[in-house]
């Protein structure tokens, strides 16, 4: 399987971090990119939040929020704070 440049943004092919950053800063934001940006902005504004708190604040379904939050974690933008609320992981900015 050959690796393509995400959304036409250049990145270092040997670096997963570079690839993930390219996806996040695409010149033509797709809905996925816009959803990632909304989630990241919300956590930056409000402080550490659980998935449910993010979903409620953004009026975003869990099926939309969770995959985008996972991508943000994998890209290094969000981290598990080690805190739990109602048995849920609390996510914060890295």
Backbone as XML, in Angstrom:
<?xml version="1.0"?>
<chain id="A" units="angstrom">
  <residue number="1" name="UNK">
    <atom name="N" x="0.848" y="-1.184" z="0.000"/>
    <atom name="CA" x="0.000" y="0.000" z="0.000"/>
    <atom name="C" x="0.890" y="1.242" z="0.000"/>
  </residue>
  <residue number="2" name="UNK">
    <atom name="N" x="0.739" y="2.106" z="-0.995"/>
    <atom name="CA" x="1.546" y="3.315" z="-1.043"/>
    <atom name="C" x="0.891" y="4.409" z="-0.210"/>
  </residue>
  <residue number="3" name="UNK">
    <atom name="N" x="1.747" y="5.207" z="0.417"/>
    <atom name="CA" x="1.241" y="6.275" z="1.281"/>
    <atom name="C" x="1.098" y="7.543" z="0.451"/>
  </residue>
  <residue number="4" name="UNK">
    <atom name="N" x="-0.068" y="8.155" z="0.508"/>
    <atom name="CA" x="-0.329" y="9.378" z="-0.223"/>
    <atom name="C" x="-0.278" y="10.555" z="0.732"/>
  </residue>
  <residue number="5" name="UNK">
    <atom name="N" x="-0.009" y="11.727" z="0.174"/>
    <atom name="CA" x="-0.012" y="12.919" z="1.005"/>
    <atom name="C" x="-1.456" y="13.251" z="1.363"/>
  </residue>
  <residue number="6" name="UNK">
    <atom name="N" x="-1.743" y="13.410" z="2.666"/>
    <atom name="CA" x="-3.109" y="13.706" z="3.071"/>
    <atom name="C" x="-3.539" y="15.091" z="2.619"/>
  </residue>
  <residue number="7" name="UNK">
    <atom name="N" x="-4.643" y="15.140" z="1.912"/>
    <atom name="CA" x="-5.274" y="16.397" z="1.531"/>
    <atom name="C" x="-4.349" y="17.353" z="0.793"/>
  </residue>
  <residue number="8" name="UNK">
    <atom name="N" x="-3.300" y="16.819" z="0.149"/>
    <atom name="CA" x="-2.408" y="17.654" z="-0.638"/>
    <atom name="C" x="-1.431" y="18.483" z="0.167"/>
  </residue>
  <residue number="9" name="UNK">
    <atom name="N" x="-1.311" y="18.258" z="1.455"/>
    <atom name="CA" x="-0.396" y="19.017" z="2.298"/>
    <atom name="C" x="0.909" y="18.233" z="2.422"/>
  </residue>
  <residue number="10" name="UNK">
    <atom name="N" x="2.072" y="18.881" z="2.180"/>
    <atom name="CA" x="3.338" y="18.155" z="2.275"/>
    <atom name="C" x="3.644" y="17.728" z="3.706"/>
  </residue>
  <residue number="11" name="UNK">
    <atom name="N" x="4.322" y="16.596" z="3.841"/>
    <atom name="CA" x="4.745" y="16.108" z="5.152"/>
    <atom name="C" x="5.910" y="15.158" z="4.964"/>
  </residue>
  <residue number="12" name="UNK">
    <atom name="N" x="6.606" y="14.852" z="6.035"/>
    <atom name="CA" x="7.709" y="13.904" z="6.010"/>
    <atom name="C" x="7.136" y="12.493" z="6.080"/>
  </residue>
  <residue number="13" name="UNK">
    <atom name="N" x="7.321" y="11.708" z="5.024"/>
    <atom name="CA" x="6.710" y="10.379" z="4.942"/>
    <atom name="C" x="7.168" y="9.435" z="6.048"/>
  </residue>
  <residue number="14" name="UNK">
    <atom name="N" x="8.357" y="9.634" z="6.566"/>
    <atom name="CA" x="8.872" y="8.743" z="7.610"/>
    <atom name="C" x="8.346" y="9.112" z="9.003"/>
  </residue>
  <residue number="15" name="UNK">
    <atom name="N" x="7.610" y="10.210" z="9.107"/>
    <atom name="CA" x="7.178" y="10.719" z="10.412"/>
    <atom name="C" x="5.658" y="10.700" z="10.550"/>
  </residue>
  <residue number="16" name="UNK">
    <atom name="N" x="5.163" y="9.864" z="11.453"/>
    <atom name="CA" x="3.714" y="9.821" z="11.716"/>
    <atom name="C" x="3.237" y="11.161" z="12.263"/>
  </residue>
  <residue number="17" name="UNK">
    <atom name="N" x="4.059" y="11.819" z="13.080"/>
    <atom name="CA" x="3.685" y="13.115" z="13.651"/>
    <atom name="C" x="3.523" y="14.156" z="12.550"/>
  </residue>
  <residue number="18" name="UNK">
    <atom name="N" x="4.460" y="14.166" z="11.598"/>
    <atom name="CA" x="4.378" y="15.104" z="10.484"/>
    <atom name="C" x="3.124" y="14.851" z="9.650"/>
  </residue>
  <residue number="19" name="UNK">
    <atom name="N" x="2.829" y="13.587" z="9.406"/>
    <atom name="CA" x="1.635" y="13.214" z="8.649"/>
    <atom name="C" x="0.367" y="13.676" z="9.370"/>
  </residue>
  <residue number="20" name="UNK">
    <atom name="N" x="0.305" y="13.416" z="10.671"/>
    <atom name="CA" x="-0.874" y="13.810" z="11.446"/>
    <atom name="C" x="-1.039" y="15.328" z="11.476"/>
  </residue>
  <residue number="21" name="UNK">
    <atom name="N" x="0.069" y="16.057" z="11.589"/>
    <atom name="CA" x="-0.001" y="17.515" z="11.585"/>
    <atom name="C" x="-0.495" y="18.029" z="10.232"/>
  </residue>
  <residue number="22" name="UNK">
    <atom name="N" x="-0.050" y="17.396" z="9.150"/>
    <atom name="CA" x="-0.494" y="17.796" z="7.814"/>
    <atom name="C" x="-2.002" y="17.639" z="7.676"/>
  </residue>
  <residue number="23" name="UNK">
    <atom name="N" x="-2.521" y="16.558" z="8.237"/>
    <atom name="CA" x="-3.963" y="16.340" z="8.188"/>
    <atom name="C" x="-4.692" y="17.443" z="8.947"/>
  </residue>
  <residue number="24" name="UNK">
    <atom name="N" x="-4.148" y="17.829" z="10.104"/>
    <atom name="CA" x="-4.806" y="18.829" z="10.948"/>
    <atom name="C" x="-4.790" y="20.231" z="10.340"/>
  </residue>
  <residue number="25" name="UNK">
    <atom name="N" x="-3.793" y="20.540" z="9.535"/>
    <atom name="CA" x="-3.675" y="21.910" z="9.023"/>
    <atom name="C" x="-3.974" y="22.006" z="7.532"/>
  </residue>
  <residue number="26" name="UNK">
    <atom name="N" x="-4.734" y="21.105" z="7.041"/>
    <atom name="CA" x="-5.058" y="21.096" z="5.617"/>
    <atom name="C" x="-5.611" y="22.452" z="5.175"/>
  </residue>
  <residue number="27" name="UNK">
    <atom name="N" x="-5.230" y="22.839" z="3.972"/>
    <atom name="CA" x="-5.701" y="24.115" z="3.427"/>
    <atom name="C" x="-7.196" y="24.099" z="3.129"/>
  </residue>
  <residue number="28" name="UNK">
    <atom name="N" x="-7.734" y="22.957" z="2.757"/>
    <atom name="CA" x="-9.158" y="22.820" z="2.457"/>
    <atom name="C" x="-9.781" y="21.953" z="3.537"/>
  </residue>
  <residue number="29" name="UNK">
    <atom name="N" x="-10.206" y="22.566" z="4.630"/>
    <atom name="CA" x="-10.717" y="21.756" z="5.728"/>
    <atom name="C" x="-11.954" y="20.942" z="5.333"/>
  </residue>
  <residue number="30" name="UNK">
    <atom name="N" x="-11.865" y="19.664" z="5.546"/>
    <atom name="CA" x="-13.015" y="18.792" z="5.365"/>
    <atom name="C" x="-13.817" y="18.820" z="6.660"/>
  </residue>
  <residue number="31" name="UNK">
    <atom name="N" x="-14.970" y="18.181" z="6.673"/>
    <atom name="CA" x="-15.756" y="18.113" z="7.899"/>
    <atom name="C" x="-14.947" y="17.439" z="8.999"/>
  </residue>
  <residue number="32" name="UNK">
    <atom name="N" x="-14.184" y="16.423" z="8.642"/>
    <atom name="CA" x="-13.360" y="15.739" z="9.642"/>
    <atom name="C" x="-12.365" y="16.715" z="10.265"/>
  </residue>
  <residue number="33" name="UNK">
    <atom name="N" x="-11.673" y="17.481" z="9.433"/>
    <atom name="CA" x="-10.702" y="18.458" z="9.938"/>
    <atom name="C" x="-11.415" y="19.509" z="10.780"/>
  </residue>
  <residue number="34" name="UNK">
    <atom name="N" x="-12.557" y="19.983" z="10.320"/>
    <atom name="CA" x="-13.312" y="20.979" z="11.080"/>
    <atom name="C" x="-13.746" y="20.426" z="12.433"/>
  </residue>
  <residue number="35" name="UNK">
    <atom name="N" x="-14.181" y="19.166" z="12.478"/>
    <atom name="CA" x="-14.579" y="18.555" z="13.744"/>
    <atom name="C" x="-13.384" y="18.435" z="14.690"/>
  </residue>
  <residue number="36" name="UNK">
    <atom name="N" x="-12.222" y="18.052" z="14.161"/>
    <atom name="CA" x="-11.019" y="17.996" z="15.003"/>
    <atom name="C" x="-10.709" y="19.368" z="15.580"/>
  </residue>
  <residue number="37" name="UNK">
    <atom name="N" x="-10.790" y="20.389" z="14.723"/>
    <atom name="CA" x="-10.494" y="21.751" z="15.167"/>
    <atom name="C" x="-11.479" y="22.206" z="16.250"/>
  </residue>
  <residue number="38" name="UNK">
    <atom name="N" x="-12.754" y="21.876" z="16.088"/>
    <atom name="CA" x="-13.770" y="22.237" z="17.091"/>
    <atom name="C" x="-13.471" y="21.583" z="18.432"/>
  </residue>
  <residue number="39" name="UNK">
    <atom name="N" x="-13.119" y="20.293" z="18.396"/>
    <atom name="CA" x="-12.833" y="19.559" z="19.627"/>
    <atom name="C" x="-11.612" y="20.154" z="20.321"/>
  </residue>
  <residue number="40" name="UNK">
    <atom name="N" x="-10.545" y="20.373" z="19.572"/>
    <atom name="CA" x="-9.323" y="20.911" z="20.148"/>
    <atom name="C" x="-9.564" y="22.305" z="20.726"/>
  </residue>
  <residue number="41" name="UNK">
    <atom name="N" x="-10.287" y="23.142" z="19.994"/>
    <atom name="CA" x="-10.588" y="24.492" z="20.486"/>
    <atom name="C" x="-11.424" y="24.441" z="21.760"/>
  </residue>
  <residue number="42" name="UNK">
    <atom name="N" x="-12.383" y="23.534" z="21.825"/>
    <atom name="CA" x="-13.238" y="23.412" z="23.011"/>
    <atom name="C" x="-12.416" y="23.024" z="24.236"/>
  </residue>
  <residue number="43" name="UNK">
    <atom name="N" x="-11.539" y="22.040" z="24.080"/>
    <atom name="CA" x="-10.721" y="21.597" z="25.214"/>
    <atom name="C" x="-9.744" y="22.697" z="25.625"/>
  </residue>
  <residue number="44" name="UNK">
    <atom name="N" x="-9.217" y="23.428" z="24.658"/>
    <atom name="CA" x="-8.317" y="24.550" z="24.988"/>
    <atom name="C" x="-9.069" y="25.629" z="25.764"/>
  </residue>
  <residue number="45" name="UNK">
    <atom name="N" x="-10.282" y="25.947" z="25.348"/>
    <atom name="CA" x="-11.090" y="26.985" z="26.012"/>
    <atom name="C" x="-11.578" y="26.558" z="27.383"/>
  </residue>
  <residue number="46" name="UNK">
    <atom name="N" x="-12.085" y="25.324" z="27.459"/>
    <atom name="CA" x="-12.788" y="24.882" z="28.665"/>
    <atom name="C" x="-11.907" y="24.131" z="29.647"/>
  </residue>
  <residue number="47" name="UNK">
    <atom name="N" x="-10.753" y="23.699" z="29.215"/>
    <atom name="CA" x="-9.906" y="22.870" z="30.068"/>
    <atom name="C" x="-10.246" y="21.405" z="29.856"/>
  </residue>
  <residue number="48" name="UNK">
    <atom name="N" x="-9.589" y="20.522" z="30.602"/>
    <atom name="CA" x="-9.776" y="19.084" z="30.420"/>
    <atom name="C" x="-11.243" y="18.658" z="30.490"/>
  </residue>
  <residue number="49" name="UNK">
    <atom name="N" x="-11.622" y="17.745" z="29.573"/>
    <atom name="CA" x="-13.012" y="17.315" z="29.452"/>
    <atom name="C" x="-13.087" y="15.823" z="29.133"/>
  </residue>
  <residue number="50" name="UNK">
    <atom name="N" x="-14.214" y="15.209" z="29.484"/>
    <atom name="CA" x="-14.489" y="13.830" z="29.074"/>
    <atom name="C" x="-15.116" y="13.851" z="27.686"/>
  </residue>
  <residue number="51" name="UNK">
    <atom name="N" x="-15.201" y="12.679" z="27.063"/>
    <atom name="CA" x="-15.873" y="12.588" z="25.764"/>
    <atom name="C" x="-17.308" y="13.111" z="25.868"/>
  </residue>
  <residue number="52" name="UNK">
    <atom name="N" x="-18.021" y="12.697" z="26.900"/>
    <atom name="CA" x="-19.422" y="13.139" z="27.046"/>
    <atom name="C" x="-19.530" y="14.649" z="27.193"/>
  </residue>
  <residue number="53" name="UNK">
    <atom name="N" x="-18.601" y="15.243" z="27.929"/>
    <atom name="CA" x="-18.618" y="16.702" z="28.098"/>
    <atom name="C" x="-18.348" y="17.406" z="26.770"/>
  </residue>
  <residue number="54" name="UNK">
    <atom name="N" x="-17.404" y="16.880" z="25.998"/>
    <atom name="CA" x="-17.107" y="17.454" z="24.676"/>
    <atom name="C" x="-18.342" y="17.339" z="23.781"/>
  </residue>
  <residue number="55" name="UNK">
    <atom name="N" x="-18.953" y="16.159" z="23.771"/>
    <atom name="CA" x="-20.138" y="15.927" z="22.943"/>
    <atom name="C" x="-21.270" y="16.888" z="23.307"/>
  </residue>
  <residue number="56" name="UNK">
    <atom name="N" x="-21.501" y="17.067" z="24.598"/>
    <atom name="CA" x="-22.581" y="17.962" z="25.045"/>
    <atom name="C" x="-22.277" y="19.407" z="24.677"/>
  </residue>
  <residue number="57" name="UNK">
    <atom name="N" x="-21.042" y="19.831" z="24.912"/>
    <atom name="CA" x="-20.668" y="21.225" z="24.646"/>
    <atom name="C" x="-20.750" y="21.567" z="23.163"/>
  </residue>
  <residue number="58" name="UNK">
    <atom name="N" x="-20.403" y="20.612" z="22.312"/>
    <atom name="CA" x="-20.394" y="20.860" z="20.865"/>
    <atom name="C" x="-21.660" y="20.373" z="20.163"/>
  </residue>
  <residue number="59" name="UNK">
    <atom name="N" x="-22.569" y="19.757" z="20.945"/>
    <atom name="CA" x="-23.763" y="19.146" z="20.352"/>
    <atom name="C" x="-23.348" y="18.232" z="19.206"/>
  </residue>
  <residue number="60" name="UNK">
    <atom name="N" x="-22.362" y="17.370" z="19.500"/>
    <atom name="CA" x="-21.782" y="16.475" z="18.509"/>
    <atom name="C" x="-22.030" y="15.034" z="18.962"/>
  </residue>
  <residue number="61" name="UNK">
    <atom name="N" x="-22.562" y="14.193" z="18.082"/>
    <atom name="CA" x="-22.797" y="12.798" z="18.465"/>
    <atom name="C" x="-21.485" y="12.079" z="18.807"/>
  </residue>
  <residue number="62" name="UNK">
    <atom name="N" x="-21.577" y="11.111" z="19.693"/>
    <atom name="CA" x="-20.409" y="10.336" z="20.086"/>
    <atom name="C" x="-19.740" y="9.639" z="18.918"/>
  </residue>
  <residue number="63" name="UNK">
    <atom name="N" x="-20.550" y="9.187" z="17.951"/>
    <atom name="CA" x="-20.000" y="8.503" z="16.773"/>
    <atom name="C" x="-19.148" y="9.436" z="15.919"/>
  </residue>
  <residue number="64" name="UNK">
    <atom name="N" x="-19.327" y="10.724" z="16.095"/>
    <atom name="CA" x="-18.517" y="11.715" z="15.389"/>
    <atom name="C" x="-17.342" y="12.152" z="16.257"/>
  </residue>
  <residue number="65" name="UNK">
    <atom name="N" x="-17.621" y="12.434" z="17.525"/>
    <atom name="CA" x="-16.594" y="12.985" z="18.423"/>
    <atom name="C" x="-15.486" y="11.992" z="18.730"/>
  </residue>
  <residue number="66" name="UNK">
    <atom name="N" x="-15.828" y="10.770" z="19.108"/>
    <atom name="CA" x="-14.809" y="9.810" z="19.559"/>
    <atom name="C" x="-13.721" y="9.540" z="18.518"/>
  </residue>
  <residue number="67" name="UNK">
    <atom name="N" x="-14.062" y="9.260" z="17.256"/>
    <atom name="CA" x="-12.988" y="9.032" z="16.268"/>
    <atom name="C" x="-12.083" y="10.253" z="16.077"/>
  </residue>
  <residue number="68" name="UNK">
    <atom name="N" x="-12.666" y="11.449" z="16.109"/>
    <atom name="CA" x="-11.858" y="12.660" z="15.950"/>
    <atom name="C" x="-10.961" y="12.867" z="17.162"/>
  </residue>
  <residue number="69" name="UNK">
    <atom name="N" x="-11.471" y="12.600" z="18.361"/>
    <atom name="CA" x="-10.653" y="12.727" z="19.578"/>
    <atom name="C" x="-9.517" y="11.708" z="19.557"/>
  </residue>
  <residue number="70" name="UNK">
    <atom name="N" x="-9.796" y="10.496" z="19.114"/>
    <atom name="CA" x="-8.745" y="9.471" z="19.006"/>
    <atom name="C" x="-7.649" y="9.951" z="18.060"/>
  </residue>
  <residue number="71" name="UNK">
    <atom name="N" x="-8.025" y="10.551" z="16.938"/>
    <atom name="CA" x="-7.037" y="11.069" z="15.990"/>
    <atom name="C" x="-6.200" y="12.168" z="16.631"/>
  </residue>
  <residue number="72" name="UNK">
    <atom name="N" x="-6.844" y="13.028" z="17.414"/>
    <atom name="CA" x="-6.111" y="14.098" z="18.099"/>
    <atom name="C" x="-5.140" y="13.531" z="19.135"/>
  </residue>
  <residue number="73" name="UNK">
    <atom name="N" x="-5.530" y="12.466" z="19.814"/>
    <atom name="CA" x="-4.636" y="11.807" z="20.774"/>
    <atom name="C" x="-3.449" y="11.194" z="20.022"/>
  </residue>
  <residue number="74" name="UNK">
    <atom name="N" x="-3.723" y="10.474" z="18.957"/>
    <atom name="CA" x="-2.646" y="9.836" z="18.182"/>
    <atom name="C" x="-1.677" y="10.856" z="17.591"/>
  </residue>
  <residue number="75" name="UNK">
    <atom name="N" x="-2.197" y="12.031" z="17.244"/>
    <atom name="CA" x="-1.361" y="13.091" z="16.677"/>
    <atom name="C" x="-0.612" y="13.863" z="17.760"/>
  </residue>
  <residue number="76" name="UNK">
    <atom name="N" x="-0.929" y="13.595" z="19.032"/>
    <atom name="CA" x="-0.224" y="14.254" z="20.127"/>
    <atom name="C" x="-0.821" y="15.571" z="20.579"/>
  </residue>
  <residue number="77" name="UNK">
    <atom name="N" x="-1.996" y="15.933" z="20.075"/>
    <atom name="CA" x="-2.634" y="17.199" z="20.443"/>
    <atom name="C" x="-3.398" y="17.096" z="21.756"/>
  </residue>
  <residue number="78" name="UNK">
    <atom name="N" x="-3.975" y="15.934" z="22.042"/>
    <atom name="CA" x="-4.685" y="15.698" z="23.299"/>
    <atom name="C" x="-4.026" y="14.543" z="24.034"/>
  </residue>
  <residue number="79" name="UNK">
    <atom name="N" x="-4.124" y="14.583" z="25.372"/>
    <atom name="CA" x="-3.551" y="13.526" z="26.200"/>
    <atom name="C" x="-4.555" y="13.094" z="27.267"/>
  </residue>
  <residue number="80" name="UNK">
    <atom name="N" x="-4.377" y="11.879" z="27.745"/>
    <atom name="CA" x="-5.110" y="11.369" z="28.901"/>
    <atom name="C" x="-4.486" y="12.038" z="30.114"/>
  </residue>
  <residue number="81" name="UNK">
    <atom name="N" x="-5.283" y="12.794" z="30.869"/>
    <atom name="CA" x="-4.756" y="13.521" z="32.032"/>
    <atom name="C" x="-4.514" y="12.601" z="33.216"/>
  </residue>
  <residue number="82" name="UNK">
    <atom name="N" x="-5.032" y="11.378" z="33.144"/>
    <atom name="CA" x="-4.932" y="10.467" z="34.271"/>
    <atom name="C" x="-6.093" y="10.638" z="35.241"/>
  </residue>
  <residue number="83" name="UNK">
    <atom name="N" x="-6.888" y="11.651" z="35.021"/>
    <atom name="CA" x="-8.060" y="11.952" z="35.847"/>
    <atom name="C" x="-9.262" y="11.180" z="35.301"/>
  </residue>
  <residue number="84" name="UNK">
    <atom name="N" x="-10.228" y="10.889" z="36.173"/>
    <atom name="CA" x="-11.469" y="10.230" z="35.760"/>
    <atom name="C" x="-12.653" y="10.999" z="36.334"/>
  </residue>
  <residue number="85" name="UNK">
    <atom name="N" x="-13.702" y="11.134" z="35.526"/>
    <atom name="CA" x="-14.974" y="11.721" z="35.967"/>
    <atom name="C" x="-16.065" y="10.760" z="35.570"/>
  </residue>
  <residue number="86" name="UNK">
    <atom name="N" x="-16.876" y="10.346" z="36.508"/>
    <atom name="CA" x="-17.949" y="9.381" z="36.223"/>
    <atom name="C" x="-17.410" y="8.179" z="35.458"/>
  </residue>
  <residue number="87" name="UNK">
    <atom name="N" x="-16.274" y="7.674" z="35.878"/>
    <atom name="CA" x="-15.607" y="6.523" z="35.271"/>
    <atom name="C" x="-15.177" y="6.770" z="33.820"/>
  </residue>
  <residue number="88" name="UNK">
    <atom name="N" x="-15.072" y="8.026" z="33.432"/>
    <atom name="CA" x="-14.657" y="8.381" z="32.068"/>
    <atom name="C" x="-13.299" y="9.064" z="32.090"/>
  </residue>
  <residue number="89" name="UNK">
    <atom name="N" x="-12.507" y="8.821" z="31.063"/>
    <atom name="CA" x="-11.200" y="9.465" z="30.912"/>
    <atom name="C" x="-11.396" y="10.950" z="30.677"/>
  </residue>
  <residue number="90" name="UNK">
    <atom name="N" x="-10.539" y="11.746" z="31.298"/>
    <atom name="CA" x="-10.535" y="13.195" z="31.091"/>
    <atom name="C" x="-9.379" y="13.519" z="30.162"/>
  </residue>
  <residue number="91" name="UNK">
    <atom name="N" x="-9.691" y="14.201" z="29.061"/>
    <atom name="CA" x="-8.714" y="14.544" z="28.028"/>
    <atom name="C" x="-8.310" y="15.999" z="28.158"/>
  </residue>
  <residue number="92" name="UNK">
    <atom name="N" x="-7.015" y="16.269" z="28.003"/>
    <atom name="CA" x="-6.512" y="17.640" z="28.061"/>
    <atom name="C" x="-5.561" y="17.898" z="26.909"/>
  </residue>
  <residue number="93" name="UNK">
    <atom name="N" x="-5.216" y="19.146" z="26.724"/>
    <atom name="CA" x="-4.259" y="19.516" z="25.679"/>
    <atom name="C" x="-2.854" y="19.113" z="26.111"/>
  </residue>
  <residue number="94" name="UNK">
    <atom name="N" x="-2.063" y="18.714" z="25.141"/>
    <atom name="CA" x="-0.690" y="18.295" z="25.459"/>
    <atom name="C" x="0.214" y="19.501" z="25.600"/>
  </residue>
</chain>
